[in-house]
Amino acid sequence: MHTALRLLTTLALAGLAAAAAASPVTTQSHASIRAVATAHVLANTEQFAVNPTVEAGELDSRLTLRQCSKPLSAFDPPGGLSAGKGVVGVRCSGDHPWKLYVPVTVSLPGSVVTAVTAINRGEVITRHHLGLQSKDLSRLHRAFFLDPAKLIGSQAKRSIAPGKVITPAMVDTARLVKRGSAVSILSASPLVQVRMKGKALGNGGTGDLIRVKNTHSGRIVSATVVGPGTVRVTN
């Protein structure tokens, strides 16, 4: 009886061992690795000028990694995160550690100033010449403008075709107000707008804050340049 019991026990243990040996090792899904890489970029958006969109690339289908016994962690590649095509490190610190780099594409969606009509060489740029177009900023390899107002009053250094992204090399940014020149001071309030004569005490382009002197009262105030020879003081 004891012999039979020992035999059954031995057979049972052998069966369990065989089953354990036959059980496949649980592997880490590629989707979970890619998700960790994507989340890492989105958690560090302060490194980019605008909020990025992220796409993690596919991993080699032949890659097999043991399921991590701890939550995966991510880390920056050498040189840090960057827009465009790059990588993000993903690490397992569990019982069977491993790490790898996941390919990612970081796009920076934004609107840049483009020409909506043809602009001739030497032509002064006005608002009707300009528009905004959605672009992936990471693909623009030259400087660009985000605000059309910064270009109003500037002069084209070359012909610019419709749809072209305008770069600083294409224009001479005009000083809409020059130091010592006469200016019109607009005093805007909710009820009335008053125009006064003044003198600029500094140079400025659109949106710049400069000091101007009211030639009638002698008072010196800070005003925002809003056009050629024109500044605005908000009461």
Order of alpha helices (4+ residues) and beta strands (2+ residues): alpha-alpha-beta-beta-beta-beta-beta-beta-beta-beta-beta-beta-beta-beta-beta
